[in-house]
Structure formats: C-alpha cells, structure tokens
Amino acid sequence: MSWETVIGLEVHCQVNTDTKAFCGCSTVFGAEPNTQTCPVCLGMPGQLPVLNTVAVDKTILTGLAINAHINLESKFDRKNYFYPDLPKGYQITQFTVPIVEGGYIDIPTKDGGEKRLGVTRIHMEEDAGKSMHEGLDAVSHIDLNRSGVPLMEIVSEPDMRSADEAIAYLKQLHQLIRFLGVSGGDMEKGQFRCDANVSVRRPGEPFGTRTEMKNMNSFRFIKQAIEFEVVRQIEIIEDGGEVIQESRLWDSVKSESRSMRSKEEAHDYRYFPEPDLPPLRVSQQEVDAIKAGMPELPGELRKRFETEYGLSSYDADVLSQTREISVWYESLVAAHPADPKRCANWLANELLGRLKEAGKDLADSPVSAKRLAGLLDRVGDNTINGKSAKDILDDMMESDDDADAIIEAKGLKQVSDTGAIDTIILEVMAANPDQVAGYRGGKDKLMGFFVGQVMKASRGKANPGMVNQRLAELLKG
Amino acid sequence: MDIDVKKVAMLSRIRLTDDEAAELGPQLANIIGYVEQLSKVDTDGIEPTAHPHDAAMPLRANIVTNGNRRDDLQASSPKIESGLYVVPKVIE
C-alpha cells in the first residue's frame, strides 16, 4: 500500500520597509553590527513600540493578492522565549487575530492544469537579531541590526502532497512578493525563509504525526529536506515505530536532518495580548485604496504576454518574473512594435544575460529600452545581421552611442548585394579547391565550412540567408 | 490548580532551590485560583477586550529617525567585541 505525503508551509518574509516594525531604525542590510538599533529594538525598559504604517499596507497588499480576507481589526500578542538575539524576551506577533486570513495560491500541475493551495493566514511580526557561533569557543556574538525588522509570516493549509508541490507553492509566493514590491525576497539574506511541516499517512486516513523542518532558505535544501523527512517517517512507521512530533534542523552539508530536542523543551511560548499596542484598525476605504493600486499579477501578466504578443510560455514566464522586467519589456515593445517576439528574445536572452555577467540589475542597465529598440529596428530591416547586432549590443553596454552610430562607425552594414557576395564566394572556392571537390563528390556537410569561410571573409557582414542561398547555387558548379 | 513551579521558573530563567519551589507552589496556586473565579462569569455574546484603552493604534511613518548610537547603547553591556555583544555560547 502506498503512502501519502502531507505538507504545510510557514514562510517568514521580510517586508521591505525603510525602517523597522516598531521604531525609526534603518533596515539597510549589511551595516556595521549594532549600528542600526535604538532603545525600542534593544528592549530597554520603558520603551514603547509604534507600528510602521508601510509594513501594514504591504501586508494588506499581499493578502489582497492571494484573495484573502483582511481583518479590519487585528491584534498583537507577545510570544515569550529566552534567546540572546531576542532582547525583549518576547517577540511581538499576531497570534489570536491576524491581519490577513484565508486566501490561496494556484500552482501549475504536470498535466497543464492548476492546483489551488490554501493559505490559512498572514500575520505581522518582528524579526530577531542574528547570533554567530562559528569560529568562537565559549561565546556567541550577537548583532541586533535585524532585531525588530518587520516580517510577514505566511502560513499555508496542509494542502501539498509532494516536495515538488511545496516548491511550486514557494516559487509562486516568492515571485508574488517580489512582484508586489513588498519584499526583496533575497533568500541568501534571509528575507524569505521557510519552515515545512511534514507528515505521512495512508491515503484517506487522518493526518499522521508531523515534524517541523526549521528555517530553510534555499529551494533546493527545502526539497531535499522534505524528501529526506518523508523517507525517514515511512521507515519509522514500517518498522513498527511512531513518529515523534518535534522540530528538526536540516544539515545541508551532511544532507540529513537532526532533532532539535533542546528547543522542544522550551516550546512554551505563553502567548498573551501585547499590552503596549491597542488593536490595529484599518478602514475598508484604506483597504480599497491599496487594492486599487495593486499591479497586474504575474499569472495574469504571463497569460496576457502569451495571447497579446504571441510569446512562448517560457518567454512569457521569464518576462513576468519581476514587475521591473515586465515593465521594461512593454516599453521595449512600445519602441519596437514590429516584432514583440524579437523584443522578448533580445531582452530575455541577450540583455539580461549581459547584465547578469556584469553583475547588474535591469534598473542599472546601461542600455535603455529605446536604445535597444533602435538596434532591433536595424535587425528588422535587415541592415545588420544577428551576429553584428550582438557585437553592437556589446559596444552599447560600454558606450552611449546608438545602434546607427555604431553601424556607421564600424561599417557593419550587412552586405545583401548578390554581386558582392558572389565575389567573396568565388574567392573562397578558388582558395579551397579540395573542399569544393569534396562537396561536389557528396560531402554535404562541407556547406557549413563554406558558410563559415564566407562570413569570415566578409568580416561577419554578409547576409547569412543570402550566403546560404548563393553558396548552394555556385557550389553546384 | 497544580503548578509545575520548576518549569515556570525555567521558562522565566529564575533559579529556585527545592525549598523555594515548595514554598512558592501553593502561593502561585492561590493566585491562579483567585483569578480563576473569572472563568465562572458568563461571557456569551460579550466582545473580548483587546486593550483597556478603547483607542485605535497610532502608526509611525516609514522614515528613519534613529542614527548610529552604538557607543551609548552598548555602554552598559558587560562585554563587546568588534561592536558585537558577547554572550555565553548558545547553540542549536
């Protein structure tokens, strides 16, 4: 009999505000340790938290984007535990009445359909500081710059039935939060971290005992950790044992999980209402205003790119990855309306590739949409061939010149004149009599050699289509 | 009302001797028992009180108002190294 996997996910996502959740400290990543703290986020006595309005708006926006219910009145609670990176001795969170409840995320399925995965709630809370243990003997080091940074905790229903579904959900969510501009989502910086609740059962039976895999920040590790945990639990049950409900930590070096029993003992958070914060009230008008400002979401955008511009699902996917890319793409299409597919190819493959190599974001692209469109116009009217266009784009990355100026200066105008091309072909044939004889003797593959030689002799400027056509003609003899 | 005094003390990071725990147990049970009377009140149809002040929460603008005051803020810390707080080793 087979086993069914049941997975629920909790995602901690950093809300990208300028300041912390409850004080006016900066949230800039990578500052000198403990330079972005104040009495509030250090938990000094008598300090009072005041909630950041943008953290509220962005959490509401996220809720609206997953079709959730927004609680116009929500509450804050204290979650109590001792750890050196939590200076107050409690975390301010929303336990009883979160700001967002319900909602869902649709993931693509293998058969081309969609599966709807429920979201239980999104609540607002604050992050802890950072503890460092590596290379230290009897002590740990604490940096509290992250203490009090606003988080959204996004809790799913136990709706996933495989590691792949869990990853698909996380990828959709990850794309969504970046698209909405509510989080940087940088997993290496811990801005998007995941806890996975995993259990197994016989199909149709009640849920089995679950374990919680804590604090993972890479899609690959999450998948490995879930798959490892499923095998571990099935082995325990098939050997006649029982799964213990516990937190486990994924060790990505050893590719195995281990129990965090030490943490288990202290798992008594004694939640109670946060006396320092009255209820958070938002008006329906405010919620409506946030909804009105919501951008077109990735799923809708992907579909529109496919139908409106005739893009492949792959290209549509790449160009709807972030709002920035989609906006850039549409301004490129506006400037080069003749061929939206060409725009897609050149943005997705050529420009983004070059930017990645240079370690730059699209926002810092030295080539504007207008300048790239100028280049694509010349590809479109056959002034230059694809090879030259790529070289020109390389030049444009380094200079402010537009395509026409570079074509002129470098003499890259494509040669489409039959006479000129024939002259080059005849020269190449005269210089390679053995290959000509070979080709005529049936070695068709030599065509590639001749095309290469002719392109080289024309310094890349010959129209490749015409070269192929004229070569076939002249080689016949 | 039975209270695991040792556990409560551990959660609060308070060190208690067995004698102290034995003494505190009945006292805590008394307090809880007294407050427990509230559970007899019929609260059906009564909206839970979230906060004694019936005020909505004021919000803060998303503007940095605090600069780097590390030296002042760390002045009362027992041990600092390279700007980091030094604490007894904590490990998962």
Interface residues (C-beta under 8 A of the other chain):
Chain A: T17 D18 T19 F22 C23 G24 C25 S26 E32 P33 N34 T35 Q36 T37 C38 P39 L42 V50 L51 N52 T53 V54 A55 V56 E73 K75 N80 F82 Y83 P84 V97 S131 M132 H133 L136 D137 A138 V139 S140 H141 I142 D143 L144 L249 M260 S262 K263 A266 D268 R270 P273 P275 L277 P278 P279 L280 R281
Chain B: K7 L11 R13 A50 H51 H53 D54 A55 A56 M57 P58 L59 R60 A61 N62 I63 V64 T65 N66 N68 R69 R70 L73 Q74 E81 S82 G83 L84 Y85 V86 V87 P88 K89 V90 I91 E92
